[in-house]
Amino acid sequence: MRKIFYILLLSLLSAVSYAQNDSLSGLRLFKKAATETSGGISDALRLSGAVSTNDTKEKLRTLENLYSAGKYSEALQLACQIHSQNRLDKPQSLFCLKYGIAAFKELDFHREADSVARVFLQKDPFYNISETDPQPFCEVLKNYYTMPEFSVWIAVGMTSVKPILDTVRTIIDTVEKKPEYEIIGNSVQIGLEYRPLKYFSVFTAPTLSSYSLERTFKRTKDVVYRYKEKSRILSLPLCIEAGLYRGHEFFVPSVYAGMSARYVWSARYTAYTDAVGVYRDDDQYRDAAGMKNRFNCSAVGGIRLNFNVRRIVFFADFGLSFDILPYNNPAKIYSDSRLVYQDLSVPDVYRMAESQFRLGVKVNLNYMTIAKYKYGY
């Protein structure tokens, strides 16, 4: 930032000096200011150095006085000197840039004032104009707004799954023809977002979800067959999000939609029959990944409630997803001989429809400066 400002000022210094002297020579309002600048820029710098060479606060005070006296070229060169020779904290750097912008604007260097304004807003995207700020500086800054460009987040949540049954296969006669399912899960998500436009952004968010499934099926009035499964699925969604951003509002709702690639990382099951007088050993989980469509795809969408606190965003996410392919692979439903011959069971063919609720924290890493009218002046 300092190098950009320094190069910009040096390249325009001679033109600034000429423009100021030329513009002030015929105006009675700045007659005194023109007389005071006749000694040249070196006199103003010598004056500031005589007060205190190394005192940054004193130099910044002198910068303000030079601007107030109408010595805009001297103010620009002093601002350049301060940036190149002094260690500045953030408030001091913003103060120096502020008067540099105002001086450029006074001298009708509109593009240069806009360029420095972009540097200013990169340093402080949330700057609020105050009554004590120079009026030309306020005019320039009002032509811009800032938006987060890159963001990262982490979110955790709960998932409820409803199986959309396609085929229920039974090997033996049963009392019920339709099984009952209870599927719940939880997930952790890490997201990366890029916002190319004010109202639209794109994001991807690798998500690891863990599911617990229980399928019950009445074979007779007193006999219930139970199938339990634990699985982990890795998802990679790619979505477009639209939000009602107008500035730096505290609350912003948004909606998103897209597609997600899914991979069944692991799946294990246990199955048994509950009946009166039947002794059952402890559950032993067996691998079930071979019966699944390991790779799947789902349509996703949802709404978010975003609460912005400067660079930090707290959000609640209400999402939906629907699998394109069945969870169990129809071509492999007879691949597990234990299920077929010992339990007399065949996995159902169904798609997973999920509803998710997540809470997350987002950090906006970088802000972009946008001109309201496609140009700043």
BANUTOR-921706 format. One record per residue (C-alpha): residue number from 1; residue in one letter; x, z, y. Coordinates in nm, 2 decimals. Layout:
# residues N
r pos NUM code a xx X zz Z yy Y
...
END
This chain:
# residues 377
r pos 1 code m xx 0.00 zz 0.00 yy 0.00
r pos 2 code r xx 0.28 zz 0.09 yy 0.24
r pos 3 code k xx 0.47 zz -0.23 yy 0.19
r pos 4 code i xx 0.16 zz -0.44 yy 0.25
r pos 5 code f xx 0.09 zz -0.27 yy 0.57
r pos 6 code y xx 0.45 zz -0.28 yy 0.68
r pos 7 code i xx 0.49 zz -0.65 yy 0.61
r pos 8 code l xx 0.16 zz -0.73 yy 0.78
r pos 9 code l xx 0.25 zz -0.55 yy 1.10
r pos 10 code l xx 0.60 zz -0.69 yy 1.13
r pos 11 code s xx 0.48 zz -1.05 yy 1.08
r pos 12 code l xx 0.23 zz -1.01 yy 1.36
r pos 13 code l xx 0.42 zz -0.79 yy 1.60
r pos 14 code s xx 0.54 zz -1.05 yy 1.84
r pos 15 code a xx 0.21 zz -1.23 yy 1.85
r pos 16 code v xx 0.03 zz -0.90 yy 1.91
r pos 17 code s xx 0.26 zz -0.81 yy 2.20
r pos 18 code y xx 0.20 zz -1.15 yy 2.36
r pos 19 code a xx -0.17 zz -1.14 yy 2.31
r pos 20 code q xx -0.20 zz -0.79 yy 2.46
r pos 21 code n xx 0.00 zz -0.87 yy 2.77
r pos 22 code d xx -0.18 zz -1.19 yy 2.82
r pos 23 code s xx -0.52 zz -1.03 yy 2.78
r pos 24 code l xx -0.45 zz -0.73 yy 3.00
r pos 25 code s xx -0.29 zz -0.92 yy 3.29
r pos 26 code g xx -0.61 zz -1.03 yy 3.45
r pos 27 code l xx -0.83 zz -0.72 yy 3.37
r pos 28 code r xx -0.85 zz -0.44 yy 3.63
r pos 29 code l xx -0.98 zz -0.21 yy 3.37
r pos 30 code f xx -0.65 zz -0.21 yy 3.18
r pos 31 code k xx -0.43 zz -0.25 yy 3.49
r pos 32 code k xx -0.28 zz 0.09 yy 3.45
r pos 33 code a xx -0.22 zz 0.04 yy 3.08
r pos 34 code a xx -0.05 zz -0.29 yy 3.15
r pos 35 code t xx 0.18 zz -0.13 yy 3.41
r pos 36 code e xx 0.27 zz 0.15 yy 3.16
r pos 37 code t xx 0.37 zz -0.10 yy 2.89
r pos 38 code s xx 0.60 zz -0.29 yy 3.12
r pos 39 code g xx 0.89 zz -0.09 yy 2.99
r pos 40 code g xx 0.85 zz -0.25 yy 2.65
r pos 41 code i xx 0.78 zz -0.11 yy 2.30
r pos 42 code s xx 1.12 zz 0.06 yy 2.28
r pos 43 code d xx 1.02 zz 0.30 yy 2.57
r pos 44 code a xx 0.71 zz 0.41 yy 2.38
r pos 45 code l xx 0.90 zz 0.47 yy 2.06
r pos 46 code r xx 1.18 zz 0.65 yy 2.26
r pos 47 code l xx 0.91 zz 0.87 yy 2.41
r pos 48 code s xx 0.76 zz 0.95 yy 2.07
r pos 49 code g xx 1.10 zz 1.02 yy 1.93
r pos 50 code a xx 1.19 zz 1.25 yy 2.22
r pos 51 code v xx 0.89 zz 1.47 yy 2.15
r pos 52 code s xx 0.98 zz 1.51 yy 1.78
r pos 53 code t xx 1.17 zz 1.26 yy 1.56
r pos 54 code n xx 1.08 zz 1.41 yy 1.22
r pos 55 code d xx 0.75 zz 1.58 yy 1.31
r pos 56 code t xx 0.49 zz 1.36 yy 1.14
r pos 57 code k xx 0.20 zz 1.54 yy 1.30
r pos 58 code e xx 0.34 zz 1.49 yy 1.64
r pos 59 code k xx 0.39 zz 1.12 yy 1.57
r pos 60 code l xx 0.03 zz 1.08 yy 1.46
r pos 61 code r xx -0.08 zz 1.26 yy 1.78
r pos 62 code t xx 0.13 zz 1.01 yy 1.98
r pos 63 code l xx -0.02 zz 0.73 yy 1.78
r pos 64 code e xx -0.37 zz 0.84 yy 1.88
r pos 65 code n xx -0.26 zz 0.88 yy 2.25
r pos 66 code l xx -0.11 zz 0.53 yy 2.26
r pos 67 code y xx -0.43 zz 0.38 yy 2.12
r pos 68 code s xx -0.64 zz 0.58 yy 2.37
r pos 69 code a xx -0.42 zz 0.46 yy 2.66
r pos 70 code g xx -0.48 zz 0.10 yy 2.55
r pos 71 code k xx -0.13 zz 0.04 yy 2.42
r pos 72 code y xx -0.24 zz -0.13 yy 2.11
r pos 73 code s xx 0.08 zz -0.32 yy 2.02
r pos 74 code e xx 0.29 zz 0.00 yy 2.07
r pos 75 code a xx 0.03 zz 0.19 yy 1.85
r pos 76 code l xx 0.07 zz -0.08 yy 1.58
r pos 77 code q xx 0.45 zz -0.06 yy 1.58
r pos 78 code l xx 0.44 zz 0.32 yy 1.58
r pos 79 code a xx 0.20 zz 0.31 yy 1.28
r pos 80 code c xx 0.44 zz 0.08 yy 1.10
r pos 81 code q xx 0.73 zz 0.32 yy 1.17
r pos 82 code i xx 0.54 zz 0.62 yy 1.05
r pos 83 code h xx 0.45 zz 0.45 yy 0.73
r pos 84 code s xx 0.80 zz 0.33 yy 0.66
r pos 85 code q xx 0.99 zz 0.64 yy 0.76
r pos 86 code n xx 0.77 zz 0.94 yy 0.70
r pos 87 code r xx 0.63 zz 1.10 yy 0.39
r pos 88 code l xx 0.25 zz 1.10 yy 0.43
r pos 89 code d xx -0.02 zz 1.28 yy 0.24
r pos 90 code k xx -0.35 zz 1.11 yy 0.19
r pos 91 code p xx -0.52 zz 1.24 yy 0.51
r pos 92 code q xx -0.22 zz 1.14 yy 0.72
r pos 93 code s xx -0.20 zz 0.80 yy 0.56
r pos 94 code l xx -0.57 zz 0.74 yy 0.63
r pos 95 code f xx -0.53 zz 0.85 yy 0.99
r pos 96 code c xx -0.24 zz 0.61 yy 1.04
r pos 97 code l xx -0.44 zz 0.32 yy 0.88
r pos 98 code k xx -0.75 zz 0.41 yy 1.08
r pos 99 code y xx -0.58 zz 0.35 yy 1.42
r pos 100 code g xx -0.40 zz 0.05 yy 1.29
r pos 101 code i xx -0.74 zz -0.11 yy 1.20
r pos 102 code a xx -0.88 zz -0.01 yy 1.54
r pos 103 code a xx -0.58 zz -0.16 yy 1.73
r pos 104 code f xx -0.60 zz -0.49 yy 1.53
r pos 105 code k xx -0.97 zz -0.51 yy 1.61
r pos 106 code e xx -0.91 zz -0.45 yy 1.98
r pos 107 code l xx -0.66 zz -0.73 yy 1.99
r pos 108 code d xx -0.91 zz -0.97 yy 1.82
r pos 109 code f xx -0.70 zz -0.99 yy 1.50
r pos 110 code h xx -1.02 zz -0.97 yy 1.29
r pos 111 code r xx -0.87 zz -1.09 yy 0.96
r pos 112 code e xx -0.58 zz -0.85 yy 0.98
r pos 113 code a xx -0.82 zz -0.56 yy 1.06
r pos 114 code d xx -1.02 zz -0.65 yy 0.76
r pos 115 code s xx -0.71 zz -0.67 yy 0.54
r pos 116 code v xx -0.60 zz -0.32 yy 0.64
r pos 117 code a xx -0.96 zz -0.20 yy 0.60
r pos 118 code r xx -0.95 zz -0.30 yy 0.23
r pos 119 code v xx -0.63 zz -0.10 yy 0.19
r pos 120 code f xx -0.80 zz 0.19 yy 0.36
r pos 121 code l xx -1.10 zz 0.19 yy 0.13
r pos 122 code q xx -0.87 zz 0.16 yy -0.18
r pos 123 code k xx -0.72 zz 0.49 yy -0.08
r pos 124 code d xx -1.05 zz 0.65 yy -0.01
r pos 125 code p xx -1.36 zz 0.46 yy -0.15
r pos 126 code f xx -1.59 zz 0.74 yy -0.04
r pos 127 code y xx -1.49 zz 0.77 yy 0.32
r pos 128 code n xx -1.77 zz 0.87 yy 0.56
r pos 129 code i xx -1.75 zz 0.75 yy 0.92
r pos 130 code s xx -1.75 zz 1.04 yy 1.17
r pos 131 code e xx -1.82 zz 1.06 yy 1.54
r pos 132 code t xx -1.46 zz 1.11 yy 1.63
r pos 133 code d xx -1.34 zz 0.78 yy 1.46
r pos 134 code p xx -1.25 zz 0.49 yy 1.70
r pos 135 code q xx -1.55 zz 0.26 yy 1.75
r pos 136 code p xx -1.37 zz -0.06 yy 1.65
r pos 137 code f xx -1.26 zz 0.11 yy 1.32
r pos 138 code c xx -1.63 zz 0.20 yy 1.26
r pos 139 code e xx -1.74 zz -0.15 yy 1.32
r pos 140 code v xx -1.49 zz -0.29 yy 1.07
r pos 141 code l xx -1.57 zz -0.03 yy 0.80
r pos 142 code k xx -1.94 zz -0.08 yy 0.82
r pos 143 code n xx -1.90 zz -0.43 yy 0.70
r pos 144 code y xx -1.77 zz -0.31 yy 0.36
r pos 145 code y xx -1.89 zz -0.11 yy 0.06
r pos 146 code t xx -1.70 zz 0.00 yy -0.25
r pos 147 code m xx -1.80 zz -0.02 yy -0.62
r pos 148 code p xx -1.63 zz 0.10 yy -0.93
r pos 149 code e xx -1.45 zz -0.18 yy -1.11
r pos 150 code f xx -1.32 zz -0.02 yy -1.42
r pos 151 code s xx -1.46 zz 0.28 yy -1.59
r pos 152 code v xx -1.40 zz 0.47 yy -1.92
r pos 153 code w xx -1.63 zz 0.73 yy -2.08
r pos 154 code i xx -1.69 zz 0.95 yy -2.38
r pos 155 code a xx -2.03 zz 1.04 yy -2.52
r pos 156 code v xx -2.18 zz 1.23 yy -2.81
r pos 157 code g xx -2.53 zz 1.22 yy -2.94
r pos 158 code m xx -2.79 zz 1.24 yy -3.21
r pos 159 code t xx -2.95 zz 0.96 yy -3.40
r pos 160 code s xx -3.28 zz 0.93 yy -3.58
r pos 161 code v xx -3.33 zz 0.64 yy -3.82
r pos 162 code k xx -3.65 zz 0.47 yy -3.95
r pos 163 code p xx -3.60 zz 0.24 yy -4.24
r pos 164 code i xx -3.80 zz -0.09 yy -4.21
r pos 165 code l xx -3.87 zz -0.14 yy -4.58
r pos 166 code d xx -3.85 zz -0.49 yy -4.72
r pos 167 code t xx -3.85 zz -0.44 yy -5.10
r pos 168 code v xx -3.91 zz -0.12 yy -5.31
r pos 169 code r xx -3.82 zz -0.17 yy -5.67
r pos 170 code t xx -3.92 zz 0.06 yy -5.95
r pos 171 code i xx -3.81 zz 0.06 yy -6.31
r pos 172 code i xx -4.08 zz 0.29 yy -6.44
r pos 173 code d xx -4.44 zz 0.36 yy -6.35
r pos 174 code t xx -4.47 zz 0.62 yy -6.07
r pos 175 code v xx -4.75 zz 0.80 yy -5.90
r pos 176 code e xx -4.63 zz 0.69 yy -5.55
r pos 177 code k xx -4.54 zz 0.33 yy -5.47
r pos 178 code k xx -4.36 zz 0.40 yy -5.14
r pos 179 code p xx -4.07 zz 0.65 yy -5.11
r pos 180 code e xx -4.03 zz 0.89 yy -4.82
r pos 181 code y xx -3.71 zz 0.88 yy -4.61
r pos 182 code e xx -3.54 zz 1.13 yy -4.38
r pos 183 code i xx -3.24 zz 0.99 yy -4.20
r pos 184 code i xx -3.06 zz 1.17 yy -3.92
r pos 185 code g xx -2.71 zz 1.13 yy -3.78
r pos 186 code n xx -2.47 zz 1.21 yy -3.50
r pos 187 code s xx -2.22 zz 0.99 yy -3.32
r pos 188 code v xx -1.92 zz 1.00 yy -3.08
r pos 189 code q xx -1.85 zz 0.70 yy -2.85
r pos 190 code i xx -1.56 zz 0.59 yy -2.63
r pos 191 code g xx -1.65 zz 0.32 yy -2.38
r pos 192 code l xx -1.48 zz 0.08 yy -2.14
r pos 193 code e xx -1.67 zz -0.08 yy -1.86
r pos 194 code y xx -1.59 zz -0.37 yy -1.62
r pos 195 code r xx -1.81 zz -0.44 yy -1.32
r pos 196 code p xx -1.76 zz -0.79 yy -1.17
r pos 197 code l xx -2.08 zz -0.78 yy -0.96
r pos 198 code k xx -2.26 zz -0.51 yy -0.76
r pos 199 code y xx -2.56 zz -0.48 yy -0.99
r pos 200 code f xx -2.42 zz -0.60 yy -1.33
r pos 201 code s xx -2.14 zz -0.48 yy -1.56
r pos 202 code v xx -2.02 zz -0.55 yy -1.91
r pos 203 code f xx -1.90 zz -0.28 yy -2.15
r pos 204 code t xx -1.79 zz -0.22 yy -2.50
r pos 205 code a xx -1.80 zz 0.12 yy -2.67
r pos 206 code p xx -1.65 zz 0.18 yy -3.02
r pos 207 code t xx -1.88 zz 0.43 yy -3.19
r pos 208 code l xx -1.84 zz 0.63 yy -3.50
r pos 209 code s xx -2.17 zz 0.75 yy -3.65
r pos 210 code s xx -2.23 zz 0.99 yy -3.94
r pos 211 code y xx -2.56 zz 0.98 yy -4.13
r pos 212 code s xx -2.73 zz 1.20 yy -4.37
r pos 213 code l xx -3.00 zz 1.04 yy -4.58
r pos 214 code e xx -3.26 zz 1.18 yy -4.82
r pos 215 code r xx -3.50 zz 0.97 yy -5.02
r pos 216 code t xx -3.78 zz 1.14 yy -5.22
r pos 217 code f xx -4.00 zz 0.96 yy -5.47
r pos 218 code k xx -4.28 zz 1.12 yy -5.68
r pos 219 code r xx -4.26 zz 0.99 yy -6.04
r pos 220 code t xx -4.53 zz 1.22 yy -6.16
r pos 221 code k xx -4.74 zz 1.50 yy -6.01
r pos 222 code d xx -4.47 zz 1.76 yy -6.09
r pos 223 code v xx -4.15 zz 1.54 yy -6.09
r pos 224 code v xx -3.97 zz 1.43 yy -5.78
r pos 225 code y xx -3.67 zz 1.21 yy -5.78
r pos 226 code r xx -3.42 zz 1.28 yy -5.49
r pos 227 code y xx -3.15 zz 1.05 yy -5.37
r pos 228 code k xx -2.91 zz 1.19 yy -5.11
r pos 229 code e xx -2.65 zz 0.99 yy -4.92
r pos 230 code k xx -2.38 zz 1.06 yy -4.67
r pos 231 code s xx -2.23 zz 0.76 yy -4.48
r pos 232 code r xx -2.01 zz 0.67 yy -4.18
r pos 233 code i xx -2.05 zz 0.36 yy -3.98
r pos 234 code l xx -1.82 zz 0.22 yy -3.72
r pos 235 code s xx -2.00 zz 0.01 yy -3.45
r pos 236 code l xx -1.86 zz -0.21 yy -3.17
r pos 237 code p xx -2.13 zz -0.31 yy -2.92
r pos 238 code l xx -2.09 zz -0.56 yy -2.64
r pos 239 code c xx -2.35 zz -0.52 yy -2.37
r pos 240 code i xx -2.46 zz -0.62 yy -2.02
r pos 241 code e xx -2.58 zz -0.34 yy -1.80
r pos 242 code a xx -2.79 zz -0.37 yy -1.48
r pos 243 code g xx -2.81 zz -0.08 yy -1.24
r pos 244 code l xx -2.98 zz -0.02 yy -0.91
r pos 245 code y xx -2.66 zz 0.05 yy -0.71
r pos 246 code r xx -2.70 zz 0.03 yy -0.33
r pos 247 code g xx -2.40 zz 0.25 yy -0.23
r pos 248 code h xx -2.28 zz 0.59 yy -0.34
r pos 249 code e xx -2.61 zz 0.73 yy -0.46
r pos 250 code f xx -2.62 zz 1.05 yy -0.66
r pos 251 code f xx -2.88 zz 0.92 yy -0.91
r pos 252 code v xx -2.88 zz 0.57 yy -1.04
r pos 253 code p xx -3.09 zz 0.44 yy -1.33
r pos 254 code s xx -2.97 zz 0.14 yy -1.54
r pos 255 code v xx -3.07 zz -0.06 yy -1.84
r pos 256 code y xx -2.85 zz -0.24 yy -2.09
r pos 257 code a xx -2.88 zz -0.49 yy -2.38
r pos 258 code g xx -2.65 zz -0.66 yy -2.62
r pos 259 code m xx -2.53 zz -0.70 yy -2.98
r pos 260 code s xx -2.32 zz -0.46 yy -3.20
r pos 261 code a xx -2.10 zz -0.54 yy -3.49
r pos 262 code r xx -2.13 zz -0.27 yy -3.76
r pos 263 code y xx -1.90 zz -0.18 yy -4.05
r pos 264 code v xx -1.99 zz 0.07 yy -4.33
r pos 265 code w xx -1.67 zz 0.28 yy -4.34
r pos 266 code s xx -1.78 zz 0.51 yy -4.63
r pos 267 code a xx -2.09 zz 0.59 yy -4.83
r pos 268 code r xx -2.14 zz 0.85 yy -5.10
r pos 269 code y xx -2.45 zz 0.95 yy -5.29
r pos 270 code t xx -2.59 zz 1.20 yy -5.54
r pos 271 code a xx -2.92 zz 1.16 yy -5.73
r pos 272 code y xx -3.12 zz 1.40 yy -5.94
r pos 273 code t xx -3.48 zz 1.48 yy -6.06
r pos 274 code d xx -3.66 zz 1.79 yy -5.96
r pos 275 code a xx -3.89 zz 1.92 yy -6.23
r pos 276 code v xx -4.01 zz 2.26 yy -6.36
r pos 277 code g xx -3.77 zz 2.39 yy -6.63
r pos 278 code v xx -3.50 zz 2.13 yy -6.56
r pos 279 code y xx -3.15 zz 2.27 yy -6.49
r pos 280 code r xx -2.94 zz 2.09 yy -6.24
r pos 281 code d xx -2.57 zz 2.11 yy -6.19
r pos 282 code d xx -2.40 zz 2.12 yy -5.85
r pos 283 code d xx -2.43 zz 1.79 yy -5.66
r pos 284 code q xx -2.15 zz 1.55 yy -5.73
r pos 285 code y xx -2.12 zz 1.27 yy -5.48
r pos 286 code r xx -2.02 zz 0.92 yy -5.60
r pos 287 code d xx -1.91 zz 0.61 yy -5.40
r pos 288 code a xx -2.19 zz 0.39 yy -5.28
r pos 289 code a xx -2.01 zz 0.16 yy -5.04
r pos 290 code g xx -2.01 zz -0.12 yy -5.30
r pos 291 code m xx -2.39 zz -0.14 yy -5.28
r pos 292 code k xx -2.40 zz -0.19 yy -4.90
r pos 293 code n xx -2.37 zz -0.48 yy -4.67
r pos 294 code r xx -2.03 zz -0.36 yy -4.54
r pos 295 code f xx -2.05 zz -0.59 yy -4.24
r pos 296 code n xx -2.37 zz -0.60 yy -4.04
r pos 297 code c xx -2.49 zz -0.68 yy -3.69
r pos 298 code s xx -2.76 zz -0.52 yy -3.48
r pos 299 code a xx -2.94 zz -0.58 yy -3.15
r pos 300 code v xx -2.90 zz -0.29 yy -2.91
r pos 301 code g xx -3.06 zz -0.18 yy -2.58
r pos 302 code g xx -3.15 zz 0.12 yy -2.38
r pos 303 code i xx -3.17 zz 0.30 yy -2.05
r pos 304 code r xx -2.93 zz 0.53 yy -1.88
r pos 305 code l xx -2.97 zz 0.80 yy -1.62
r pos 306 code n xx -2.65 zz 0.82 yy -1.42
r pos 307 code f xx -2.56 zz 1.12 yy -1.19
r pos 308 code n xx -2.26 zz 1.03 yy -0.97
r pos 309 code v xx -2.02 zz 1.29 yy -0.83
r pos 310 code r xx -1.76 zz 1.08 yy -0.66
r pos 311 code r xx -1.54 zz 0.93 yy -0.93
r pos 312 code i xx -1.72 zz 1.13 yy -1.21
r pos 313 code v xx -2.05 zz 1.02 yy -1.36
r pos 314 code f xx -2.26 zz 1.23 yy -1.59
r pos 315 code f xx -2.52 zz 1.03 yy -1.78
r pos 316 code a xx -2.80 zz 1.05 yy -2.04
r pos 317 code d xx -2.84 zz 0.75 yy -2.27
r pos 318 code f xx -3.16 zz 0.67 yy -2.45
r pos 319 code g xx -3.08 zz 0.37 yy -2.69
r pos 320 code l xx -3.24 zz 0.16 yy -2.96
r pos 321 code s xx -3.09 zz -0.06 yy -3.22
r pos 322 code f xx -3.21 zz -0.28 yy -3.51
r pos 323 code d xx -3.01 zz -0.42 yy -3.79
r pos 324 code i xx -3.01 zz -0.79 yy -3.86
r pos 325 code l xx -2.91 zz -0.76 yy -4.23
r pos 326 code p xx -3.04 zz -0.51 yy -4.48
r pos 327 code y xx -2.85 zz -0.18 yy -4.52
r pos 328 code n xx -2.83 zz -0.22 yy -4.90
r pos 329 code n xx -2.71 zz -0.55 yy -5.03
r pos 330 code p xx -2.99 zz -0.71 yy -5.24
r pos 331 code a xx -2.73 zz -0.89 yy -5.46
r pos 332 code k xx -2.57 zz -0.56 yy -5.56
r pos 333 code i xx -2.87 zz -0.33 yy -5.63
r pos 334 code y xx -2.80 zz -0.33 yy -6.00
r pos 335 code s xx -2.42 zz -0.28 yy -5.97
r pos 336 code d xx -2.43 zz 0.10 yy -6.02
r pos 337 code s xx -2.51 zz 0.15 yy -6.39
r pos 338 code r xx -2.56 zz 0.53 yy -6.35
r pos 339 code l xx -2.85 zz 0.48 yy -6.11
r pos 340 code v xx -3.00 zz 0.20 yy -6.33
r pos 341 code y xx -2.97 zz 0.36 yy -6.68
r pos 342 code q xx -2.95 zz 0.73 yy -6.62
r pos 343 code d xx -3.17 zz 0.78 yy -6.31
r pos 344 code l xx -3.39 zz 0.48 yy -6.37
r pos 345 code s xx -3.36 zz 0.39 yy -6.00
r pos 346 code v xx -3.27 zz 0.09 yy -5.79
r pos 347 code p xx -3.18 zz 0.11 yy -5.42
r pos 348 code d xx -3.45 zz -0.01 yy -5.18
r pos 349 code v xx -3.39 zz -0.31 yy -4.95
r pos 350 code y xx -3.45 zz -0.21 yy -4.59
r pos 351 code r xx -3.31 zz -0.25 yy -4.24
r pos 352 code m xx -3.22 zz 0.05 yy -4.02
r pos 353 code a xx -3.40 zz 0.09 yy -3.68
r pos 354 code e xx -3.23 zz 0.36 yy -3.48
r pos 355 code s xx -3.31 zz 0.56 yy -3.18
r pos 356 code q xx -3.02 zz 0.74 yy -3.01
r pos 357 code f xx -2.98 zz 1.01 yy -2.75
r pos 358 code r xx -2.64 zz 1.07 yy -2.60
r pos 359 code l xx -2.49 zz 1.27 yy -2.32
r pos 360 code g xx -2.16 zz 1.15 yy -2.17
r pos 361 code v xx -1.91 zz 1.17 yy -1.89
r pos 362 code k xx -1.77 zz 0.86 yy -1.72
r pos 363 code v xx -1.46 zz 0.83 yy -1.50
r pos 364 code n xx -1.43 zz 0.55 yy -1.25
r pos 365 code l xx -1.07 zz 0.45 yy -1.25
r pos 366 code n xx -1.06 zz 0.18 yy -0.99
r pos 367 code y xx -1.28 zz 0.07 yy -0.70
r pos 368 code m xx -1.32 zz -0.27 yy -0.55
r pos 369 code t xx -1.40 zz -0.34 yy -0.18
r pos 370 code i xx -1.68 zz -0.59 yy -0.12
r pos 371 code a xx -1.77 zz -0.75 yy 0.22
r pos 372 code k xx -2.14 zz -0.72 yy 0.29
r pos 373 code y xx -2.16 zz -1.07 yy 0.44
r pos 374 code k xx -1.90 zz -1.23 yy 0.22
r pos 375 code y xx -1.64 zz -1.18 yy 0.50
r pos 376 code g xx -1.57 zz -0.87 yy 0.70
r pos 377 code y xx -1.61 zz -0.99 yy 1.06
END
